[in-house]
Amino acid sequence: MSDKPAVLVARKVFPEVVQRLAQHFEVEDNPTDHIHSPDELRARLQGKAGAFVTLSERIDAALLDANPQLRAVCNMAVGYNNIDVGACSARGVLVSNTPDVLTETTADFGFALMMATARRITESERFLREGRWDRWAYDMFAGSDLHGATLGILGMGRIGQGIARRGALGFGMQVIYHNRSRLPADQEAPIGARYVDKETLLREADHLVVVVPYSPQTHHAIGAAELARMKPSATLTNIARGGVVDDAALAQALAQGRIAAAGLDVFEGEPQVHPQLLAQRNVVLTPHIASASVATRRAMADLAADNLIAALTGGVPPTPVNAQVLGR
Ligand code: 8YV
């Protein structure tokens, strides 16, 4: 029997990363990329000291109680709403995430999704592919401009700031934002960002981008009441998490023309998508790919592996979520 600790790599990831983990651990990986049910995950984790997980694995108190030997849960994502961090901390289980390495890639995508939404790119492509394009028309797929418009950002963390920079410096947009805390003046100044209350953000934004982490406090932060306060010409882009936006309320607002269009990379109950969203023409839908450049996905996997290796071999994990459990 090997004296290496055992770990589970819950989803299929880069083989090179699995090989690196195998230098330190007995690795059970998942080359078929089967999505484990909660019961299967609990069983797979038996005897494992560590878990390399993604948003598709829920780590909760019941799973931890069934696996008291578990010492580290390393998420290949910056968001960690799939993990009950409080329950992990109470049991001395280290949790880590993958911040920073995905910031610029995710901001690029958020901006691309906002542009595709404002300029009706996927809607017009569908029209063309369906063979319906038979003439030029003055108002064909006329959308709204980004340049010079007001960019509203809900959640001014690293990714929110990346989108704000792109908007202000690349497209001459006026940036307004709302966040739990205001940025220091020296971070606001280079992009001319103006801190506003949520009401003002909703009322003034031409293009609103949602980038807050999901939590009980941000559940349905954009619902029917908030959508009703937005301009009828406005667009909404969600690259945060399903559940931050009330998808049913959004589908209704789009159907009634209460806002112009939406771009969504994340959904309540994904990979299921609300049928009324699927039925709307004025919504751009992508399957949770904001961080999906090859280089960034590799950097995320490497960082999750670095955390797992450090956590179980006496090192210092580079990006812990609950650093307080270290050294306990
Ligand atoms: C991940 C994400 O790819 O980092 C996040 O929070 O949403 C994505 O970048 C996804 O969550 C897989 O774990």
Residues whose N, C-alpha, C, O or C-beta is under 5 A from the ligand:
A	BS01	8YV	T54 L55 M76 A77 V78 G79 S291
